[in-house]
């Protein structure tokens, strides 16, 4: 995954269709799509997407576990939680 993204233009995508995506993903696991020379989209296989999503979820679980272990949590009733969140929203707005 250390390679630069393969890039295709939106015009090329319009001309060649999904085949352009398929061919580009044979070279790299991700592909950038440019519009007027600016990268606007990144395309990847479903397998790559699922892998990245799994990594995000594992990182979130590790962060939550660390917060619990360090005592960074609030234990309260639903009613108290709703009041606290409402109070936070008032001070933020």
mmCIF file as gemmi writes it, N, C-alpha and C atoms, coordinates in Angstrom:
data_model
loop_
_atom_site.group_PDB
_atom_site.id
_atom_site.type_symbol
_atom_site.label_atom_id
_atom_site.label_alt_id
_atom_site.label_comp_id
_atom_site.label_asym_id
_atom_site.label_entity_id
_atom_site.label_seq_id
_atom_site.pdbx_PDB_ins_code
_atom_site.Cartn_x
_atom_site.Cartn_y
_atom_site.Cartn_z
_atom_site.occupancy
_atom_site.B_iso_or_equiv
_atom_site.pdbx_formal_charge
_atom_site.auth_seq_id
_atom_site.auth_asym_id
_atom_site.pdbx_PDB_model_num
ATOM 1 N N . UNK Axp A 1 ? 0.815 -1.189 0 1 0 ? 1 A 1
ATOM 2 C CA . UNK Axp A 1 ? 0 0 0 1 0 ? 1 A 1
ATOM 3 C C . UNK Axp A 1 ? 0.862 1.258 0 1 0 ? 1 A 1
ATOM 4 N N . UNK Axp A 2 ? 2.138 1.15 0.027 1 0 ? 2 A 1
ATOM 5 C CA . UNK Axp A 2 ? 3.015 2.286 0.055 1 0 ? 2 A 1
ATOM 6 C C . UNK Axp A 2 ? 3.16 2.969 -1.3 1 0 ? 2 A 1
ATOM 7 N N . UNK Axp A 3 ? 2.606 2.393 -2.338 1 0 ? 3 A 1
ATOM 8 C CA . UNK Axp A 3 ? 2.731 2.966 -3.673 1 0 ? 3 A 1
ATOM 9 C C . UNK Axp A 3 ? 1.839 4.193 -3.829 1 0 ? 3 A 1
ATOM 10 N N . UNK Axp A 4 ? 2.192 5.063 -4.784 1 0 ? 4 A 1
ATOM 11 C CA . UNK Axp A 4 ? 1.336 6.193 -5.093 1 0 ? 4 A 1
ATOM 12 C C . UNK Axp A 4 ? 0.038 5.676 -5.691 1 0 ? 4 A 1
ATOM 13 N N . UNK Axp A 5 ? -1.03 6.449 -5.493 1 0 ? 5 A 1
ATOM 14 C CA . UNK Axp A 5 ? -2.311 6.058 -6.065 1 0 ? 5 A 1
ATOM 15 C C . UNK Axp A 5 ? -2.266 6.112 -7.579 1 0 ? 5 A 1
ATOM 16 N N . UNK Axp A 6 ? -2.882 5.15 -8.211 1 0 ? 6 A 1
ATOM 17 C CA . UNK Axp A 6 ? -3.115 5.206 -9.635 1 0 ? 6 A 1
ATOM 18 C C . UNK Axp A 6 ? -4.182 6.267 -9.847 1 0 ? 6 A 1
ATOM 19 N N . UNK Axp A 7 ? -4.05 7.068 -10.886 1 0 ? 7 A 1
ATOM 20 C CA . UNK Axp A 7 ? -4.984 8.173 -11.11 1 0 ? 7 A 1
ATOM 21 C C . UNK Axp A 7 ? -5.61 8.063 -12.489 1 0 ? 7 A 1
ATOM 22 N N . UNK Axp A 8 ? -6.919 8.296 -12.541 1 0 ? 8 A 1
ATOM 23 C CA . UNK Axp A 8 ? -7.603 8.44 -13.828 1 0 ? 8 A 1
ATOM 24 C C . UNK Axp A 8 ? -8.444 9.707 -13.758 1 0 ? 8 A 1
ATOM 25 N N . UNK Axp A 9 ? -8.694 10.281 -14.911 1 0 ? 9 A 1
ATOM 26 C CA . UNK Axp A 9 ? -9.511 11.497 -14.954 1 0 ? 9 A 1
ATOM 27 C C . UNK Axp A 9 ? -10.979 11.121 -15.081 1 0 ? 9 A 1
ATOM 28 N N . UNK Axp A 10 ? -11.842 12.028 -14.694 1 0 ? 10 A 1
ATOM 29 C CA . UNK Axp A 10 ? -13.28 11.8 -14.833 1 0 ? 10 A 1
ATOM 30 C C . UNK Axp A 10 ? -13.634 11.61 -16.299 1 0 ? 10 A 1
ATOM 31 N N . UNK Axp A 11 ? -12.943 12.315 -17.179 1 0 ? 11 A 1
ATOM 32 C CA . UNK Axp A 11 ? -13.191 12.173 -18.617 1 0 ? 11 A 1
ATOM 33 C C . UNK Axp A 11 ? -12.858 10.765 -19.074 1 0 ? 11 A 1
ATOM 34 N N . UNK Axp A 12 ? -11.72 10.246 -18.611 1 0 ? 12 A 1
ATOM 35 C CA . UNK Axp A 12 ? -11.325 8.875 -18.95 1 0 ? 12 A 1
ATOM 36 C C . UNK Axp A 12 ? -12.346 7.89 -18.404 1 0 ? 12 A 1
ATOM 37 N N . UNK Axp A 13 ? -12.827 8.154 -17.21 1 0 ? 13 A 1
ATOM 38 C CA . UNK Axp A 13 ? -13.834 7.284 -16.599 1 0 ? 13 A 1
ATOM 39 C C . UNK Axp A 13 ? -15.125 7.298 -17.424 1 0 ? 13 A 1
ATOM 40 N N . UNK Axp A 14 ? -15.521 8.474 -17.897 1 0 ? 14 A 1
ATOM 41 C CA . UNK Axp A 14 ? -16.722 8.57 -18.741 1 0 ? 14 A 1
ATOM 42 C C . UNK Axp A 14 ? -16.532 7.784 -20.034 1 0 ? 14 A 1
ATOM 43 N N . UNK Axp A 15 ? -15.347 7.895 -20.605 1 0 ? 15 A 1
ATOM 44 C CA . UNK Axp A 15 ? -15.065 7.24 -21.878 1 0 ? 15 A 1
ATOM 45 C C . UNK Axp A 15 ? -14.944 5.728 -21.736 1 0 ? 15 A 1
ATOM 46 N N . UNK Axp A 16 ? -14.179 5.286 -20.749 1 0 ? 16 A 1
ATOM 47 C CA . UNK Axp A 16 ? -13.873 3.864 -20.605 1 0 ? 16 A 1
ATOM 48 C C . UNK Axp A 16 ? -14.776 3.131 -19.624 1 0 ? 16 A 1
ATOM 49 N N . UNK Axp A 17 ? -15.512 3.861 -18.805 1 0 ? 17 A 1
ATOM 50 C CA . UNK Axp A 17 ? -16.46 3.248 -17.884 1 0 ? 17 A 1
ATOM 51 C C . UNK Axp A 17 ? -15.801 2.498 -16.743 1 0 ? 17 A 1
ATOM 52 N N . UNK Axp A 18 ? -16.547 1.541 -16.208 1 0 ? 18 A 1
ATOM 53 C CA . UNK Axp A 18 ? -16.1 0.765 -15.058 1 0 ? 18 A 1
ATOM 54 C C . UNK Axp A 18 ? -14.834 -0.024 -15.385 1 0 ? 18 A 1
ATOM 55 N N . UNK Axp A 19 ? -14.626 -0.324 -16.63 1 0 ? 19 A 1
ATOM 56 C CA . UNK Axp A 19 ? -13.406 -1.025 -17.039 1 0 ? 19 A 1
ATOM 57 C C . UNK Axp A 19 ? -12.155 -0.253 -16.649 1 0 ? 19 A 1
ATOM 58 N N . UNK Axp A 20 ? -12.225 1.063 -16.674 1 0 ? 20 A 1
ATOM 59 C CA . UNK Axp A 20 ? -11.076 1.88 -16.279 1 0 ? 20 A 1
ATOM 60 C C . UNK Axp A 20 ? -10.77 1.672 -14.799 1 0 ? 20 A 1
ATOM 61 N N . UNK Axp A 21 ? -11.805 1.573 -13.993 1 0 ? 21 A 1
ATOM 62 C CA . UNK Axp A 21 ? -11.618 1.314 -12.561 1 0 ? 21 A 1
ATOM 63 C C . UNK Axp A 21 ? -11.04 -0.081 -12.366 1 0 ? 21 A 1
ATOM 64 N N . UNK Axp A 22 ? -11.634 -1.046 -13.033 1 0 ? 22 A 1
ATOM 65 C CA . UNK Axp A 22 ? -11.169 -2.431 -12.912 1 0 ? 22 A 1
ATOM 66 C C . UNK Axp A 22 ? -9.686 -2.542 -13.268 1 0 ? 22 A 1
ATOM 67 N N . UNK Axp A 23 ? -9.298 -1.964 -14.39 1 0 ? 23 A 1
ATOM 68 C CA . UNK Axp A 23 ? -7.903 -2.042 -14.821 1 0 ? 23 A 1
ATOM 69 C C . UNK Axp A 23 ? -6.969 -1.35 -13.841 1 0 ? 23 A 1
ATOM 70 N N . UNK Axp A 24 ? -7.366 -0.186 -13.346 1 0 ? 24 A 1
ATOM 71 C CA . UNK Axp A 24 ? -6.515 0.562 -12.417 1 0 ? 24 A 1
ATOM 72 C C . UNK Axp A 24 ? -6.346 -0.195 -11.109 1 0 ? 24 A 1
ATOM 73 N N . UNK Axp A 25 ? -7.393 -0.875 -10.645 1 0 ? 25 A 1
ATOM 74 C CA . UNK Axp A 25 ? -7.301 -1.612 -9.389 1 0 ? 25 A 1
ATOM 75 C C . UNK Axp A 25 ? -6.472 -2.889 -9.532 1 0 ? 25 A 1
ATOM 76 N N . UNK Axp A 26 ? -6.143 -3.269 -10.759 1 0 ? 26 A 1
ATOM 77 C CA . UNK Axp A 26 ? -5.231 -4.391 -10.966 1 0 ? 26 A 1
ATOM 78 C C . UNK Axp A 26 ? -3.796 -3.968 -10.668 1 0 ? 26 A 1
ATOM 79 N N . UNK Axp A 27 ? -3.52 -2.67 -10.804 1 0 ? 27 A 1
ATOM 80 C CA . UNK Axp A 27 ? -2.182 -2.122 -10.595 1 0 ? 27 A 1
ATOM 81 C C . UNK Axp A 27 ? -1.977 -1.709 -9.136 1 0 ? 27 A 1
ATOM 82 N N . UNK Axp A 28 ? -3.011 -1.191 -8.509 1 0 ? 28 A 1
ATOM 83 C CA . UNK Axp A 28 ? -2.924 -0.67 -7.149 1 0 ? 28 A 1
ATOM 84 C C . UNK Axp A 28 ? -4.23 -0.979 -6.438 1 0 ? 28 A 1
ATOM 85 N N . UNK Axp A 29 ? -4.215 -1.005 -5.105 1 0 ? 29 A 1
ATOM 86 C CA . UNK Axp A 29 ? -5.437 -1.337 -4.38 1 0 ? 29 A 1
ATOM 87 C C . UNK Axp A 29 ? -6.358 -0.136 -4.186 1 0 ? 29 A 1
ATOM 88 N N . UNK Axp A 30 ? -5.877 1.047 -4.567 1 0 ? 30 A 1
ATOM 89 C CA . UNK Axp A 30 ? -6.713 2.249 -4.523 1 0 ? 30 A 1
ATOM 90 C C . UNK Axp A 30 ? -6.441 3.072 -5.765 1 0 ? 30 A 1
ATOM 91 N N . UNK Axp A 31 ? -7.401 3.91 -6.086 1 0 ? 31 A 1
ATOM 92 C CA . UNK Axp A 31 ? -7.335 4.688 -7.318 1 0 ? 31 A 1
ATOM 93 C C . UNK Axp A 31 ? -7.922 6.054 -7.06 1 0 ? 31 A 1
ATOM 94 N N . UNK Axp A 32 ? -7.281 7.098 -7.523 1 0 ? 32 A 1
ATOM 95 C CA . UNK Axp A 32 ? -7.862 8.429 -7.384 1 0 ? 32 A 1
ATOM 96 C C . UNK Axp A 32 ? -8.478 8.85 -8.709 1 0 ? 32 A 1
ATOM 97 N N . UNK Axp A 33 ? -9.582 9.569 -8.609 1 0 ? 33 A 1
ATOM 98 C CA . UNK Axp A 33 ? -10.277 10.092 -9.787 1 0 ? 33 A 1
ATOM 99 C C . UNK Axp A 33 ? -10.16 11.603 -9.734 1 0 ? 33 A 1
ATOM 100 N N . UNK Axp A 34 ? -9.625 12.178 -10.803 1 0 ? 34 A 1
ATOM 101 C CA . UNK Axp A 34 ? -9.46 13.623 -10.851 1 0 ? 34 A 1
ATOM 102 C C . UNK Axp A 34 ? -10.56 14.266 -11.682 1 0 ? 34 A 1
ATOM 103 N N . UNK Axp A 35 ? -10.937 15.46 -11.262 1 0 ? 35 A 1
ATOM 104 C CA . UNK Axp A 35 ? -11.875 16.29 -12.009 1 0 ? 35 A 1
ATOM 105 C C . UNK Axp A 35 ? -11.16 17.617 -12.243 1 0 ? 35 A 1
ATOM 106 N N . UNK Axp A 36 ? -10.929 17.933 -13.5 1 0 ? 36 A 1
ATOM 107 C CA . UNK Axp A 36 ? -10.179 19.135 -13.877 1 0 ? 36 A 1
ATOM 108 C C . UNK Axp A 36 ? -8.817 19.202 -13.18 1 0 ? 36 A 1
ATOM 109 N N . UNK Axp A 37 ? -8.171 18.05 -13.079 1 0 ? 37 A 1
ATOM 110 C CA . UNK Axp A 37 ? -6.826 17.975 -12.538 1 0 ? 37 A 1
ATOM 111 C C . UNK Axp A 37 ? -6.728 17.907 -11.023 1 0 ? 37 A 1
ATOM 112 N N . UNK Axp A 38 ? -7.863 17.925 -10.325 1 0 ? 38 A 1
ATOM 113 C CA . UNK Axp A 38 ? -7.869 17.89 -8.862 1 0 ? 38 A 1
ATOM 114 C C . UNK Axp A 38 ? -8.457 16.554 -8.403 1 0 ? 38 A 1
ATOM 115 N N . UNK Axp A 39 ? -7.766 15.88 -7.478 1 0 ? 39 A 1
ATOM 116 C CA . UNK Axp A 39 ? -8.285 14.615 -6.967 1 0 ? 39 A 1
ATOM 117 C C . UNK Axp A 39 ? -9.569 14.886 -6.192 1 0 ? 39 A 1
ATOM 118 N N . UNK Axp A 40 ? -10.654 14.234 -6.612 1 0 ? 40 A 1
ATOM 119 C CA . UNK Axp A 40 ? -11.956 14.424 -5.975 1 0 ? 40 A 1
ATOM 120 C C . UNK Axp A 40 ? -12.471 13.16 -5.299 1 0 ? 40 A 1
ATOM 121 N N . UNK Axp A 41 ? -12.036 12.006 -5.766 1 0 ? 41 A 1
ATOM 122 C CA . UNK Axp A 41 ? -12.558 10.739 -5.25 1 0 ? 41 A 1
ATOM 123 C C . UNK Axp A 41 ? -11.433 9.722 -5.135 1 0 ? 41 A 1
ATOM 124 N N . UNK Axp A 42 ? -11.597 8.805 -4.202 1 0 ? 42 A 1
ATOM 125 C CA . UNK Axp A 42 ? -10.701 7.658 -4.099 1 0 ? 42 A 1
ATOM 126 C C . UNK Axp A 42 ? -11.576 6.415 -4.185 1 0 ? 42 A 1
ATOM 127 N N . UNK Axp A 43 ? -11.206 5.507 -5.057 1 0 ? 43 A 1
ATOM 128 C CA . UNK Axp A 43 ? -11.965 4.28 -5.288 1 0 ? 43 A 1
ATOM 129 C C . UNK Axp A 43 ? -11.105 3.112 -4.838 1 0 ? 43 A 1
ATOM 130 N N . UNK Axp A 44 ? -11.759 2.136 -4.226 1 0 ? 44 A 1
ATOM 131 C CA . UNK Axp A 44 ? -11.053 0.93 -3.793 1 0 ? 44 A 1
ATOM 132 C C . UNK Axp A 44 ? -11.977 -0.261 -3.943 1 0 ? 44 A 1
ATOM 133 N N . UNK Axp A 45 ? -11.397 -1.429 -3.878 1 0 ? 45 A 1
ATOM 134 C CA . UNK Axp A 45 ? -12.208 -2.64 -3.949 1 0 ? 45 A 1
ATOM 135 C C . UNK Axp A 45 ? -13.016 -2.777 -2.663 1 0 ? 45 A 1
ATOM 136 N N . UNK Axp A 46 ? -14.064 -3.567 -2.726 1 0 ? 46 A 1
ATOM 137 C CA . UNK Axp A 46 ? -14.861 -3.812 -1.527 1 0 ? 46 A 1
ATOM 138 C C . UNK Axp A 46 ? -14.009 -4.488 -0.462 1 0 ? 46 A 1
ATOM 139 N N . UNK Axp A 47 ? -13.147 -5.385 -0.878 1 0 ? 47 A 1
ATOM 140 C CA . UNK Axp A 47 ? -12.262 -6.068 0.065 1 0 ? 47 A 1
ATOM 141 C C . UNK Axp A 47 ? -11.378 -5.061 0.807 1 0 ? 47 A 1
ATOM 142 N N . UNK Axp A 48 ? -10.803 -4.1 0.093 1 0 ? 48 A 1
ATOM 143 C CA . UNK Axp A 48 ? -9.964 -3.068 0.719 1 0 ? 48 A 1
ATOM 144 C C . UNK Axp A 48 ? -10.794 -2.188 1.643 1 0 ? 48 A 1
ATOM 145 N N . UNK Axp A 49 ? -12.001 -1.833 1.224 1 0 ? 49 A 1
ATOM 146 C CA . UNK Axp A 49 ? -12.889 -1.024 2.057 1 0 ? 49 A 1
ATOM 147 C C . UNK Axp A 49 ? -13.206 -1.752 3.363 1 0 ? 49 A 1
ATOM 148 N N . UNK Axp A 50 ? -13.558 -3.027 3.266 1 0 ? 50 A 1
ATOM 149 C CA . UNK Axp A 50 ? -13.88 -3.808 4.472 1 0 ? 50 A 1
ATOM 150 C C . UNK Axp A 50 ? -12.676 -3.899 5.403 1 0 ? 50 A 1
ATOM 151 N N . UNK Axp A 51 ? -11.476 -4.051 4.845 1 0 ? 51 A 1
ATOM 152 C CA . UNK Axp A 51 ? -10.261 -4.09 5.648 1 0 ? 51 A 1
ATOM 153 C C . UNK Axp A 51 ? -10.066 -2.77 6.399 1 0 ? 51 A 1
ATOM 154 N N . UNK Axp A 52 ? -10.194 -1.649 5.691 1 0 ? 52 A 1
ATOM 155 C CA . UNK Axp A 52 ? -10.015 -0.349 6.329 1 0 ? 52 A 1
ATOM 156 C C . UNK Axp A 52 ? -11.086 -0.096 7.381 1 0 ? 52 A 1
ATOM 157 N N . UNK Axp A 53 ? -12.3 -0.5 7.098 1 0 ? 53 A 1
ATOM 158 C CA . UNK Axp A 53 ? -13.388 -0.333 8.07 1 0 ? 53 A 1
ATOM 159 C C . UNK Axp A 53 ? -13.116 -1.162 9.323 1 0 ? 53 A 1
ATOM 160 N N . UNK Axp A 54 ? -12.649 -2.382 9.149 1 0 ? 54 A 1
ATOM 161 C CA . UNK Axp A 54 ? -12.312 -3.244 10.28 1 0 ? 54 A 1
ATOM 162 C C . UNK Axp A 54 ? -11.202 -2.601 11.12 1 0 ? 54 A 1
ATOM 163 N N . UNK Axp A 55 ? -10.207 -2 10.465 1 0 ? 55 A 1
ATOM 164 C CA . UNK Axp A 55 ? -9.132 -1.306 11.179 1 0 ? 55 A 1
ATOM 165 C C . UNK Axp A 55 ? -9.689 -0.138 11.998 1 0 ? 55 A 1
ATOM 166 N N . UNK Axp A 56 ? -10.612 0.621 11.414 1 0 ? 56 A 1
ATOM 167 C CA . UNK Axp A 56 ? -11.235 1.738 12.136 1 0 ? 56 A 1
ATOM 168 C C . UNK Axp A 56 ? -11.973 1.241 13.372 1 0 ? 56 A 1
ATOM 169 N N . UNK Axp A 57 ? -12.724 0.167 13.222 1 0 ? 57 A 1
ATOM 170 C CA . UNK Axp A 57 ? -13.489 -0.368 14.347 1 0 ? 57 A 1
ATOM 171 C C . UNK Axp A 57 ? -12.573 -0.914 15.439 1 0 ? 57 A 1
ATOM 172 N N . UNK Axp A 58 ? -11.489 -1.578 15.043 1 0 ? 58 A 1
ATOM 173 C CA . UNK Axp A 58 ? -10.537 -2.094 16.023 1 0 ? 58 A 1
ATOM 174 C C . UNK Axp A 58 ? -9.853 -0.942 16.764 1 0 ? 58 A 1
ATOM 175 N N . UNK Axp A 59 ? -9.533 0.141 16.059 1 0 ? 59 A 1
ATOM 176 C CA . UNK Axp A 59 ? -8.921 1.306 16.702 1 0 ? 59 A 1
ATOM 177 C C . UNK Axp A 59 ? -9.903 1.958 17.679 1 0 ? 59 A 1
ATOM 178 N N . UNK Axp A 60 ? -11.174 2.053 17.297 1 0 ? 60 A 1
ATOM 179 C CA . UNK Axp A 60 ? -12.192 2.629 18.184 1 0 ? 60 A 1
ATOM 180 C C . UNK Axp A 60 ? -12.356 1.767 19.437 1 0 ? 60 A 1
ATOM 181 N N . UNK Axp A 61 ? -12.342 0.459 19.269 1 0 ? 61 A 1
ATOM 182 C CA . UNK Axp A 61 ? -12.454 -0.447 20.421 1 0 ? 61 A 1
ATOM 183 C C . UNK Axp A 61 ? -11.248 -0.294 21.344 1 0 ? 61 A 1
ATOM 184 N N . UNK Axp A 62 ? -10.058 -0.199 20.792 1 0 ? 62 A 1
ATOM 185 C CA . UNK Axp A 62 ? -8.842 -0.027 21.6 1 0 ? 62 A 1
ATOM 186 C C . UNK Axp A 62 ? -8.899 1.298 22.359 1 0 ? 62 A 1
ATOM 187 N N . UNK Axp A 63 ? -9.361 2.349 21.705 1 0 ? 63 A 1
ATOM 188 C CA . UNK Axp A 63 ? -9.476 3.651 22.36 1 0 ? 63 A 1
ATOM 189 C C . UNK Axp A 63 ? -10.504 3.608 23.487 1 0 ? 63 A 1
ATOM 190 N N . UNK Axp A 64 ? -11.639 2.972 23.24 1 0 ? 64 A 1
ATOM 191 C CA . UNK Axp A 64 ? -12.673 2.843 24.276 1 0 ? 64 A 1
ATOM 192 C C . UNK Axp A 64 ? -12.176 2.03 25.457 1 0 ? 64 A 1
ATOM 193 N N . UNK Axp A 65 ? -11.472 0.947 25.189 1 0 ? 65 A 1
ATOM 194 C CA . UNK Axp A 65 ? -10.922 0.101 26.254 1 0 ? 65 A 1
ATOM 195 C C . UNK Axp A 65 ? -9.917 0.899 27.085 1 0 ? 65 A 1
ATOM 196 N N . UNK Axp A 66 ? -9.075 1.681 26.422 1 0 ? 66 A 1
ATOM 197 C CA . UNK Axp A 66 ? -8.099 2.509 27.142 1 0 ? 66 A 1
ATOM 198 C C . UNK Axp A 66 ? -8.809 3.54 28.015 1 0 ? 66 A 1
ATOM 199 N N . UNK Axp A 67 ? -9.883 4.151 27.495 1 0 ? 67 A 1
ATOM 200 C CA . UNK Axp A 67 ? -10.653 5.113 28.288 1 0 ? 67 A 1
ATOM 201 C C . UNK Axp A 67 ? -11.259 4.444 29.517 1 0 ? 67 A 1
ATOM 202 N N . UNK Axp A 68 ? -11.84 3.27 29.327 1 0 ? 68 A 1
ATOM 203 C CA . UNK Axp A 68 ? -12.415 2.539 30.467 1 0 ? 68 A 1
ATOM 204 C C . UNK Axp A 68 ? -11.353 2.203 31.502 1 0 ? 68 A 1
ATOM 205 N N . UNK Axp A 69 ? -10.224 1.692 31.051 1 0 ? 69 A 1
ATOM 206 C CA . UNK Axp A 69 ? -9.146 1.304 31.96 1 0 ? 69 A 1
ATOM 207 C C . UNK Axp A 69 ? -8.574 2.504 32.716 1 0 ? 69 A 1
ATOM 208 N N . UNK Axp A 70 ? -8.592 3.681 32.079 1 0 ? 70 A 1
ATOM 209 C CA . UNK Axp A 70 ? -8.054 4.895 32.707 1 0 ? 70 A 1
ATOM 210 C C . UNK Axp A 70 ? -9.11 5.639 33.525 1 0 ? 70 A 1
ATOM 211 N N . UNK Axp A 71 ? -10.34 5.116 33.53 1 0 ? 71 A 1
ATOM 212 C CA . UNK Axp A 71 ? -11.396 5.766 34.299 1 0 ? 71 A 1
ATOM 213 C C . UNK Axp A 71 ? -12.005 6.977 33.619 1 0 ? 71 A 1
ATOM 214 N N . UNK Axp A 72 ? -11.799 7.118 32.338 1 0 ? 72 A 1
ATOM 215 C CA . UNK Axp A 72 ? -12.354 8.256 31.595 1 0 ? 72 A 1
ATOM 216 C C . UNK Axp A 72 ? -13.748 7.905 31.065 1 0 ? 72 A 1
ATOM 217 N N . UNK Axp A 73 ? -14.713 7.861 31.968 1 0 ? 73 A 1
ATOM 218 C CA . UNK Axp A 73 ? -16.091 7.585 31.579 1 0 ? 73 A 1
ATOM 219 C C . UNK Axp A 73 ? -17.015 8.164 32.637 1 0 ? 73 A 1
ATOM 220 N N . UNK Axp A 74 ? -18.287 8.275 32.272 1 0 ? 74 A 1
ATOM 221 C CA . UNK Axp A 74 ? -19.305 8.796 33.183 1 0 ? 74 A 1
ATOM 222 C C . UNK Axp A 74 ? -20.36 7.719 33.355 1 0 ? 74 A 1
ATOM 223 N N . UNK Axp A 75 ? -20.712 7.458 34.604 1 0 ? 75 A 1
ATOM 224 C CA . UNK Axp A 75 ? -21.765 6.488 34.902 1 0 ? 75 A 1
ATOM 225 C C . UNK Axp A 75 ? -22.949 7.284 35.441 1 0 ? 75 A 1
ATOM 226 N N . UNK Axp A 76 ? -24.079 7.241 34.7 1 0 ? 76 A 1
ATOM 227 C CA . UNK Axp A 76 ? -25.246 8.035 35.083 1 0 ? 76 A 1
ATOM 228 C C . UNK Axp A 76 ? -26.509 7.429 34.506 1 0 ? 76 A 1
ATOM 229 N N . UNK Axp A 77 ? -27.641 7.893 34.995 1 0 ? 77 A 1
ATOM 230 C CA . UNK Axp A 77 ? -28.926 7.425 34.476 1 0 ? 77 A 1
ATOM 231 C C . UNK Axp A 77 ? -29.164 8.044 33.108 1 0 ? 77 A 1
ATOM 232 N N . UNK Axp A 78 ? -30.119 7.497 32.385 1 0 ? 78 A 1
ATOM 233 C CA . UNK Axp A 78 ? -30.478 8.042 31.075 1 0 ? 78 A 1
ATOM 234 C C . UNK Axp A 78 ? -30.964 9.476 31.226 1 0 ? 78 A 1
ATOM 235 N N . UNK Axp A 79 ? -31.826 9.712 32.221 1 0 ? 79 A 1
ATOM 236 C CA . UNK Axp A 79 ? -32.364 11.064 32.428 1 0 ? 79 A 1
ATOM 237 C C . UNK Axp A 79 ? -31.241 12.058 32.705 1 0 ? 79 A 1
ATOM 238 N N . UNK Axp A 80 ? -30.29 11.693 33.547 1 0 ? 80 A 1
ATOM 239 C CA . UNK Axp A 80 ? -29.163 12.58 33.858 1 0 ? 80 A 1
ATOM 240 C C . UNK Axp A 80 ? -28.305 12.804 32.617 1 0 ? 80 A 1
ATOM 241 N N . UNK Axp A 81 ? -28.108 11.766 31.842 1 0 ? 81 A 1
ATOM 242 C CA . UNK Axp A 81 ? -27.327 11.875 30.607 1 0 ? 81 A 1
ATOM 243 C C . UNK Axp A 81 ? -27.979 12.869 29.648 1 0 ? 81 A 1
ATOM 244 N N . UNK Axp A 82 ? -29.297 12.752 29.473 1 0 ? 82 A 1
ATOM 245 C CA . UNK Axp A 82 ? -30.017 13.656 28.567 1 0 ? 82 A 1
ATOM 246 C C . UNK Axp A 82 ? -29.877 15.098 29.053 1 0 ? 82 A 1
ATOM 247 N N . UNK Axp A 83 ? -30.004 15.33 30.368 1 0 ? 83 A 1
ATOM 248 C CA . UNK Axp A 83 ? -29.86 16.682 30.913 1 0 ? 83 A 1
ATOM 249 C C . UNK Axp A 83 ? -28.438 17.212 30.692 1 0 ? 83 A 1
ATOM 250 N N . UNK Axp A 84 ? -27.443 16.35 30.907 1 0 ? 84 A 1
ATOM 251 C CA . UNK Axp A 84 ? -26.05 16.78 30.725 1 0 ? 84 A 1
ATOM 252 C C . UNK Axp A 84 ? -25.768 17.139 29.27 1 0 ? 84 A 1
ATOM 253 N N . UNK Axp A 85 ? -26.248 16.326 28.349 1 0 ? 85 A 1
ATOM 254 C CA . UNK Axp A 85 ? -26.042 16.601 26.92 1 0 ? 85 A 1
ATOM 255 C C . UNK Axp A 85 ? -26.763 17.887 26.518 1 0 ? 85 A 1
ATOM 256 N N . UNK Axp A 86 ? -27.984 18.079 27.003 1 0 ? 86 A 1
ATOM 257 C CA . UNK Axp A 86 ? -28.735 19.306 26.706 1 0 ? 86 A 1
ATOM 258 C C . UNK Axp A 86 ? -27.971 20.519 27.223 1 0 ? 86 A 1
ATOM 259 N N . UNK Axp A 87 ? -27.398 20.401 28.41 1 0 ? 87 A 1
ATOM 260 C CA . UNK Axp A 87 ? -26.616 21.488 28.988 1 0 ? 87 A 1
ATOM 261 C C . UNK Axp A 87 ? -25.377 21.783 28.139 1 0 ? 87 A 1
ATOM 262 N N . UNK Axp A 88 ? -24.711 20.747 27.69 1 0 ? 88 A 1
ATOM 263 C CA . UNK Axp A 88 ? -23.541 20.924 26.832 1 0 ? 88 A 1
ATOM 264 C C . UNK Axp A 88 ? -23.909 21.604 25.519 1 0 ? 88 A 1
ATOM 265 N N . UNK Axp A 89 ? -25.065 21.209 24.962 1 0 ? 89 A 1
ATOM 266 C CA . UNK Axp A 89 ? -25.51 21.814 23.702 1 0 ? 89 A 1
ATOM 267 C C . UNK Axp A 89 ? -25.828 23.29 23.879 1 0 ? 89 A 1
ATOM 268 N N . UNK Axp A 90 ? -26.379 23.68 25.04 1 0 ? 90 A 1
ATOM 269 C CA . UNK Axp A 90 ? -26.688 25.092 25.298 1 0 ? 90 A 1
ATOM 270 C C . UNK Axp A 90 ? -25.407 25.912 25.371 1 0 ? 90 A 1
ATOM 271 N N . UNK Axp A 91 ? -24.388 25.382 26.031 1 0 ? 91 A 1
ATOM 272 C CA . UNK Axp A 91 ? -23.137 26.139 26.166 1 0 ? 91 A 1
ATOM 273 C C . UNK Axp A 91 ? -22.356 26.187 24.865 1 0 ? 91 A 1
ATOM 274 N N . UNK Axp A 92 ? -22.543 25.183 24.014 1 0 ? 92 A 1
ATOM 275 C CA . UNK Axp A 92 ? -21.833 25.15 22.725 1 0 ? 92 A 1
ATOM 276 C C . UNK Axp A 92 ? -22.502 26.065 21.703 1 0 ? 92 A 1
ATOM 277 N N . UNK Axp A 93 ? -23.805 26.279 21.829 1 0 ? 93 A 1
ATOM 278 C CA . UNK Axp A 93 ? -24.541 27.041 20.819 1 0 ? 93 A 1
ATOM 279 C C . UNK Axp A 93 ? -24.682 28.434 21.165 1 0 ? 93 A 1
